[in-house]
Amino acid sequence: MDIAIRAYQDEDLGQIAALEEKLFSLPWSRDSLKDSCENGLCWVMETDSQEIIAYLIGVLVLDEFSLYNIAVSKAFQNKGYAFQFLKFLISWLQEKKCEKIFLEVRSQNLAAIRLYQKCGFKPLYLRRHYYKEPVDDAITMTRQI
Ligand SMILES: CC(C)(COP(=O)(O)OP(=O)(O)OC[C@H]1O[C@@H](n2cnc3c(N)ncnc32)[C@H](O)[C@@H]1OP(=O)(O)O)[C@@H](O)C(=O)NCCC(=O)NCCS
């Protein structure tokens, strides 16, 4: 099976919203996703049968990129796709002369924290009780490009 990364298109919103619902305890609404995908930056990973298996959303402001979200469909997790997606993002940002990436992650989300560490992100500070359902601290992480 071939998997390709491509930029977001309007017709992807349904599949992204369905993945978001399945993968997060407090999913973004369809409207928030639409707004971020249309006004920020969004890419998807898609199989050759047009199934979206992962998406990545963020925003580039001047030379700083804020990573809002990266998610991989359950059936495709632990196969290196998120790592590959972040490598793609980093090289895309290098071309744009971006200096830094910032992100926030739940302190209990060990899979995501390890992924970000493997990609060279370092913790910057903690925001106590930043998340709800369940209540959790946020770790702000950053990576120099
Ligand atoms: C976090 C997430 C994006 C990782 O995607 P993935 O494609 O499964 O990750 P990869 O296979 O590329 O793994 C890369 C690294 O992440 C870490 N990792 C991924 N899943 C892990 C798990 N279940 N437990 C521990 N470490 C894990 C490992 O360090 C792994 O490298 P390794 O296999 O060499 O040890 C995925 O679990 C997901 O979509 N989770 C739900 C949504 C979410 O929490 N997104 C992050 C929001 S901040």
The ligand as a Gaussian input file, in Angstrom:
#p B3LYP/6-31G(d) Opt

LIG

0 1
 C        0.845000      10.156000      19.200000
 C        0.608000       9.548000      17.814000
 C        0.382000      10.685000      16.806000
 C        1.848000       8.723000      17.403000
 O        1.640000       8.258000      16.071000
 P        2.340000       6.923000      15.518000
 O        2.271000       6.968000      14.025000
 O        1.766000       5.754000      16.201000
 O        3.844000       7.130000      16.006000
 P        5.127000       6.465000      15.330000
 O        4.812000       5.049000      14.969000
 O        5.640000       7.361000      14.263000
 O        6.132000       6.432000      16.557000
 C        7.217000       7.343000      16.679000
 C        7.709000       7.311000      18.112000
 O        6.697000       7.762000      18.991000
 C        6.748000       7.011000      20.212000
 N        5.498000       6.254000      20.360000
 C        4.498000       6.141000      19.472000
 N        3.485000       5.416000      19.992000
 C        3.861000       5.073000      21.242000
 C        3.239000       4.350000      22.288000
 N        2.010000       3.813000      22.151000
 N        3.905000       4.219000      23.455000
 C        5.136000       4.753000      23.620000
 N        5.793000       5.449000      22.653000
 C        5.158000       5.608000      21.488000
 C        7.942000       6.101000      20.101000
 O        9.076000       6.789000      20.595000
 C        8.059000       5.924000      18.613000
 O        9.352000       5.616000      18.194000
 P        9.889000       4.093000      18.299000
 O        8.846000       3.237000      17.643000
 O       11.194000       4.138000      17.557000
 O       10.027000       3.815000      19.751000
 C       -0.614000       8.572000      17.845000
 O       -0.473000       7.691000      18.941000
 C       -1.959000       9.281000      17.924000
 O       -2.540000       9.655000      16.906000
 N       -2.488000       9.414000      19.152000
 C       -3.800000      10.033000      19.349000
 C       -3.783000      11.514000      18.998000
 C       -2.729000      12.257000      19.817000
 O       -2.585000      12.059000      21.023000
 N       -1.997000      13.151000      19.135000
 C       -0.974000      13.997000      19.754000
 C       -1.596000      15.255000      20.199000
 S       -0.445000      16.268000      21.071000

